[in-house]
Amino acid sequence: MDVAGFMKGLFAWGPVWFGLGFVAPVLAQSLDAVALDAPLGLSSLQFGLVVGLVLGCVARWRGRWV
């Protein structure tokens, strides 16, 4: 696999990377800022990662965020 093919594959999963790298920490910090506990006994970061992963996968599958 060449570099262009690798980059194309990496960017195809962009919504998932965005969900894990941006949505998850923002959600975790928001939960901590308003002193809410994450459901299911998860830490706020774990909950943010789950939500970010799900939203990113849905966005990739649908082809758009909204």
C-alpha positions in Angstrom: 0.0 0.0 0.0 1.4 3.4 -0.9 1.1 6.6 1.1 -1.8 7.9 -0.9 -3.8 4.7 -0.3 -3.1 4.9 3.4 -4.2 8.5 3.6 -7.3 7.8 1.7 -8.2 5.0 4.0 -7.4 7.2 7.1 -9.5 10.1 5.9 -12.4 7.8 5.0 -12.8 7.1 8.8 -12.6 10.9 9.5 -16.0 11.1 11.3 -15.0 8.3 13.7 -11.6 10.0 14.5 -13.5 13.3 15.0 -16.0 11.5 17.3 -13.2 10.0 19.4 -10.7 12.9 19.3 -13.1 15.8 19.8 -16.6 14.9 20.8 -15.5 12.4 23.5 -13.3 14.8 25.5 -15.7 17.7 25.1 -18.6 15.6 26.4 -16.5 14.2 29.3 -15.4 17.7 30.3 -19.0 19.0 30.0 -20.2 16.2 32.3 -17.4 17.0 34.8 -18.1 20.8 34.6 -21.8 20.4 35.5 -21.0 17.6 38.1 -23.2 15.0 36.4 -22.4 11.3 36.8 -22.1 9.2 33.6 -24.7 6.4 33.4 -24.0 2.7 33.7 -21.2 3.3 36.2 -18.8 4.5 33.6 -16.3 7.3 34.1 -17.1 10.5 32.2 -14.3 9.8 29.7 -15.5 6.3 29.1 -19.0 7.5 28.5 -17.7 10.2 26.1 -15.7 7.7 24.2 -18.7 5.4 23.8 -21.0 8.3 22.6 -18.2 9.7 20.3 -17.6 6.3 18.8 -21.3 5.7 18.2 -21.9 9.2 16.7 -18.8 8.9 14.5 -19.8 5.5 13.2 -23.3 6.8 12.5 -21.9 9.8 10.7 -19.6 7.6 8.6 -22.4 5.2 7.7 -24.9 8.0 6.8 -22.2 10.1 5.1 -23.1 13.3 7.1 -23.4 14.5 10.7 -26.9 15.9 10.5 
